[in-house]
Every structure is written in C-alpha cells, then in structure tokens.
Amino acid sequence: MAESWVSDAHRHLGVLPAYPFYGGGPVQPATAARATVAQLVADLDAERTERALVLPNYGVPDPDVAFAFNELVVEAAQADDRIRCGLWVSSRADDAERTEAALALAGEPGVRALKLSFLLGGRADDAGLDRIFAAARRHGLVVHVHTSPGAASDIDQVGELVDRYADDVALHLVHFGGGMSGHIKLIGGRFFDWISAGKRVYTDLSWAIGFAPRWLAQEISRRGVGHDRVLFASDEPWGDHAGELAKLRAAAGDGELATAMFHGTFEKLYG
C-alpha cells in the first residue's frame, strides 16, 4: 500500500555556484538542487508531497546569491497552489538595502514566511531584526530561523528571538536546535516552557540526531502539549526527504501527533 501524501515545511529552490568550502577545491555538494519551478514540481509529485514551503537556497558566503532567489520562490508559489514560499532576509546592516527589497515582496500572493540564518552573518541582537519582525507582524508571516550548535545560531542565542518577538509573531525554529545540546535544552524543558508561556513557537526535526524525535514524541505525550508545534521538513536538497520522512514516521506513529506533523500544523501555519 502506498504511503500517504505529506506536507513539507522546509525545502529550498535554486542552484548555488561551486565554492571552495573548508579549504578544498570548488564543489557543489547539494546535488539534488533544482533551478526551475518545473523541476521542483516534478520532485513534489515523485515524493508524494501535497504542500511545501519553499525557501531560497543558500550556503555560499555571498548574500547576493540567496537574495537573488527570492523572485524565483515567489514565482513557484504563484505557479502551483501546493507551494508557499519564504523570502530570504538578513539583519546585517550591510544587507539593509537588499532586505528592504525583499520585504517589498512580503505582500505577494503565496508568501508565508521570512527566512533568517546567521550562517551568513548577523546576530540575534542586531538592530535590523526589529524591521524584519515588524514586517512579519504586519503581513501575518512566520519567521523561519536556522538553528545549530555554537555561534549566533545556537539555541541560547536564537532563544532571545523567542523571548523578544514570539508573543505575537510565529517563530519556526529550523532543525530543533541543530544538535545534541540544542535537542536536550529544548526537549528537557525550554520548548515546552515557551509553549506554556504563550509563545508562538514551532519547529521541525530535519537533521535531528536519532534519539531526539523519539524523546520529543514521548515528552509531548507525557506533557499533553506541543503536538501542534512540530512539522515535517525535508530540507531538500541539503536534507534527504526519504530519510527524514522515515525518521519522523517512526517517532510519531499514526495517531494525532502524526496527523498534525504531516498535515494539520502546516495548514495552520503556512496554508
């Protein structure tokens, strides 16, 4: 029997140029990256993805590349009703003009999120964040924030955004802390404390270490909250759709939690 269709709350569109990462020669590691809307739609069909939030691809240390994909993701969202999109923005002062141009697209049909990552620079205390969150508030958008251990993407830093802004702006914490320390801090209490405090905080488990999805599902069941705050995400082409799907299905089972993760919460947040 074929598996049911699912909603994917985090994937990317656009092909990055080759870059000499970590002192090696120029490479393009995201081999499944797609350059066109037609290629993206073909992937959605092959995967049985019923809805998707599509974000500009990024990763090379040149902000112009990510900003340049904003119009492409808007095109995708307007070409197929299954697709919603997020716009690349930056809190860096050097990116202020480019971010202003991105925010001018925030009212376009199909736009549902603003994408922040401190991997290309910026910090959780940048003055430019106020403008980004004000735009999200004005347009009813989700702010989609990369998390990973260490530096400005660490959950201790990103958590400051939750404290400051998530009372009235939905905040999607990508990668659920991004590693061992983040997972333990969040599942051990911080994620549930934010929910209990009324914070509009959401997450996905792409790239999560093996124990984390199981433990999170157990804590959601034990505490009786959080089932509507976790979304399935593939992070294609940096993640692996089939692997992420298998991991989350094993953890979620086939009850209320699975229904919310694979369908309901996406519809509430991005539909």
N, C-alpha and C positions, 0 to 999 in steps of 0.2 A: 504494500500500500504506500502511495506517495506521501511524503511529508507535506504538511500544510504550508501555505504561504506565510511569510512573516514581514514585519516592518523593521527597517534598518535605520537606526537613529544617528549614524555617523559613518560617512564614507566620503571619498574625495574624487574630484574630477580635474583633469589637466595633467599633462606630461611635463615633468621637470627636466631641465637641461642636465647633462652629465656634470658631475662635480667631484673634485679630488678630496673626498672625505678622509679624515684621520691620517693625512699624510700620504695616502696612496694615489694611484692614478685616477683620472676622471671615470666615474661609474654612474649607472642609472639602476639602483637596486630595486626600485618599485616596478618590477617587470610587468605587472598587470595594470599599470596606469592607463587611463583612457583619455584620448584627446578630443573626442566628439560626443555629442549627446546621443547619437545613434548607437555608438559603441556602448555607452552606459546603459541605455535601454535594453540592448541585447543581453548584457550581463544580468540585469534585473530579471529578465524573463528566464534565463538559464538557471538562476539561483532560486527562483520562485519567491522573489522579493516583491511584496504587494505595494509597499510605500517606502520611501527613502528620503532622508535628509542628506543633501549633497553639499559639500564644502570645498572651497578652493584647495587644491593640493599645495603643500608647502614642505620645506625641509632643507632647501639650499639657502645659505645665508645671504639672500638678496630679496628684500621685501617686495621689490617691484614684481617679482615672479608671482608671488601669491596674490598681490593686489590685481594683477592682470587677469586672473581667472574669475574675478567677481562677475563680470558680464557673462562669462560662459555658464556659470552656475545659475544665474538668473534666466538665461536662455533655456537651460534644461528644465527649470521649474515651470516655465511658461509653455514648454513644448509637450509636456506629459503630466497629467493631473496626479499621477502617482508620486511625483517628485516635488519636494520642498527644498529650499536652499538656505544656506547661511553665508553671510558676507565676511570676508577677511577684513579685520580692523586691527589697529595697533595703538597702544597707549604711549608709544615713544614720541617725544617731541619732534624728532626728525621725520616722523611719518604723519605729522598732523595734517598736511595738505592731502595726502593720499587717503587718509582715514575720512576726511571731510567729504571727498568724492565718493567713497564707499557708502557713507551714511546717507548720501543723497539718493541712493538706491533702496533705502530701507523700506519705503512705502510701495515698492513694486510688487505686483501680484506674485505669490509664491515664496516671498522672503519670509522666513520664520525665525531666523537666528542671526546673531553676530558672533563671529569666531575670533577668540583671543588665544594666543600662545606666546608665552615669554621665551620660547626656544629661540626666537629670532631677535630677542632683546626686549627690554621693558621690565617693569617690576610692579608688584601688587600695590605699591604706594604712589604710582605715577599720577600726576595731576590730570593727565588725559583720560583716565578711566571715568571720571565724572561725566564727561561728554558722551562717552560710549554708553554708559548705563542710562543716562538721560534719554538718549535716542531709543534704547531698548524699551524703556518705560513708556515713552510717547507712542511707539508703534506696536506695543504689546509683543515684543520679541524676547526670545530666550538668549541669554549669553552663554556661549559654549566655550569652556575653558579647559585647556590641556593641563593635566597634572602628571607629575613624575617625581621620583625622589631627588632631593637636592636642589639647590639654587632657587630661582624665582618660581619654578613650577612645583616646588614641594608643597604638600598639603598644608603645612603650617603657614606658608605664605598665601596660597590660594584661599585658605580658610578665612583670611582677612577680608576677602571679597564677599564671602558668605555673610560675615558679620556686618559689613557695611551696607550691602546692597540687596540681599536676598529677602528682605521683608516684603518688597513689592516688585522685584524683578526675578523671574525664574532663572536659576543658575544650573547649568548642566556640567557636572564635573567629569570630564572625559578620563577614562582609564582608572577610575576609582582609586585615585592616589598613585597609581602607576607602579607600585612595587610593594615589597614586604612591609616597610614602615608605614606607608600610606594606608594599606589594607588594614593593618592592625589598629592604627589610630582611628580609622573610620568605623570599622565593624565593632571594635571594642567599646564604642560609645559615641564618638563625635558625630557621626552621621545621624544617629537616632536622636541625639540631643538637639541637633539643628531642626529636625522634623518636629520634635515636641515643642520647640520654641516658636514654631510657626514659620520657619524659613522655607522659602520656595526652592528647595534644593533637590536635584535629580542627578543620576549618574548612569554610566554604562560600564560594563565589565570587560571591554576589549583590552587585551594584553594582560589581564589579571592572572596572577600566579595561581596554580592549581587549587590550593586549599580555599581561596577566597570566595568563589561563588558558592561552594557548599556551606561554608560558615555563614555567609551573608543570608542565604536562604533559611538556615536554621535560626538565626537571630531574628529575622523578620517574623517567622512563625512563632517564636518564643515571646517576642515583644508585642506582636499584634499590630505593628506599624511598619511602613516602608515598602509594602508590596507594590504600591503605585508610584514609586520613585526610581525604579530601575528599568532601564531599556536595553534591548538587544542592539549591539552595534558591531559591525564587521571591521571598520577602519580600513576597508579596501582602498588602495592597493597595498597599504602598509601592513594590514592585518590579513587574516585568512578566513574568508566567510564560512567555509565548511567547518573549520576547526572551532571558530568562535561559536557557531550555532550548536555544534555537538556539546561543547563545554557547558553552555548555558541551559540547554535542554536537559542535560543530566542533572544539573543542580536544581532546576526549577520544577521538574516533574511535569504533570499535565493538569494541574488544578488552577486555582485563582491566580497564583503567582505567575505561572507561565502565560496565562491569558493576558495579564497586564503587561508583562515584559515584552511579549512578541507582538502585541496589538494595541491594547487599550491605552497605555500610557503614551505611546507615540501619537495616537489620535488626539488625546487631550492636550499634549504639549505642542505638537507640530502640525496636526491635521487641519 
